[in-house]
Amino acid sequence: MPLSLIPIEIKPQSCRIVHLCREPKDAFVSRWHFENKMLKSYNLDLAKHFDMFCEGFSPYGPFRNHVLEYWKASIERPKEVMFLKYEDIKSNPVLVVRKLGNFLVCYLLKQKTLVVFPNK
């Protein structure tokens, strides 16, 4: 969901938002496979689907705009919005989980203990 469409009740002022982004090519391929699986009766042409993706036709709006909205918000309000990349999680999950824990004010103690400090 685009950040601009999130209801005011749950905007960053009242909670923290974590956005997980994928590389555009991976997001496109994943979506194409998903839609082919869900819409078996339709023959979704890869080239036409790709053109539509590049032109911004998506249930969530243009991919670039969707991603940039969260990325900019994470720079402007780093204590309220966190921008993660799927590829970073795959390459170094421990580091990303630690960063996520710090962002959410949760700390991993040893290996299996999670301590949560509520916001004040």
C-alpha positions in Angstrom: 0.0 0.0 0.0 1.4 3.4 -0.9 2.4 5.4 2.2 0.1 8.3 1.1 -2.9 5.9 1.3 -2.3 4.7 4.8 -5.1 5.9 7.1 -4.2 8.8 9.2 -4.8 6.8 12.4 -1.8 4.6 11.7 0.5 7.2 10.0 4.1 7.3 11.4 3.1 9.7 14.2 1.3 6.8 16.0 3.4 3.8 14.9 6.6 2.8 13.1 6.4 1.6 9.5 8.8 -0.9 7.9 8.8 -1.0 4.1 10.3 -4.1 2.5 11.4 -3.4 -1.1 12.5 -5.8 -3.8 14.6 -5.1 -6.9 12.3 -4.0 -9.7 13.1 -7.0 -11.9 12.5 -9.4 -9.1 9.3 -7.7 -8.1 8.1 -7.8 -11.7 8.9 -11.5 -12.2 7.4 -12.5 -8.9 4.2 -10.5 -9.7 4.0 -12.0 -13.2 4.2 -15.5 -11.8 1.7 -14.8 -9.1 -0.8 -13.4 -11.5 -0.4 -16.2 -13.9 -1.0 -18.7 -11.1 -4.1 -16.8 -9.8 -5.5 -16.0 -13.3 -5.1 -19.3 -15.0 -7.8 -18.6 -17.5 -5.9 -15.6 -18.9 -2.8 -15.9 -21.0 -0.7 -13.1 -19.6 1.9 -12.2 -22.2 5.3 -11.5 -20.6 6.3 -8.7 -22.9 2.9 -6.9 -22.6 2.9 -7.3 -18.9 6.5 -5.9 -18.7 5.5 -2.9 -20.8 2.6 -2.2 -18.4 4.8 -2.6 -15.4 7.3 -0.1 -16.9 4.5 2.3 -17.7 3.3 2.2 -14.1 0.2 0.0 -14.4 -0.1 -1.8 -11.1 -2.7 -2.3 -8.4 -0.4 -0.3 -6.1 0.4 2.5 -8.5 3.7 2.9 -10.4 6.4 0.8 -8.8 8.9 3.6 -8.8 6.6 6.0 -7.1 5.6 3.4 -4.5 9.2 2.7 -3.6 10.4 6.3 -3.7 7.6 7.4 -1.3 8.8 5.1 1.4 12.5 5.7 0.7 12.1 9.5 1.0 10.0 9.1 4.2 12.7 6.9 5.7 15.3 9.6 5.1 13.0 12.5 6.3 11.8 10.6 9.4 14.2 7.8 10.2 12.7 7.1 13.6 9.3 6.5 12.1 9.9 4.8 8.7 12.4 2.1 7.9 13.2 1.1 4.4 14.6 -2.4 3.9 15.7 -4.2 0.8 14.9 -7.9 0.4 18.3 -8.5 -1.1 20.0 -7.1 2.0 18.0 -9.5 4.2 19.1 -12.4 2.0 22.7 -11.4 2.0 23.1 -10.5 5.7 20.0 -11.5 7.7 21.6 -11.1 11.2 22.7 -7.5 10.5 19.2 -6.6 9.1 17.4 -8.2 12.1 19.6 -6.3 14.5 18.9 -3.0 12.6 15.2 -3.8 12.6 15.3 -4.6 16.3 16.9 -1.3 17.0 14.4 0.5 14.9 11.5 -1.3 16.7 13.2 -0.8 20.1 13.6 -4.5 20.5 16.9 -6.0 21.4 18.1 -9.6 20.9 20.0 -10.9 23.9 22.2 -13.9 23.4 20.5 -16.0 20.7 16.9 -16.7 21.5 15.8 -14.0 23.9 13.9 -11.0 22.7 13.4 -8.0 25.0 10.9 -5.3 24.0 11.1 -1.8 25.5 7.8 0.0 25.0 7.8 3.5 23.6 7.5 6.3 26.1 
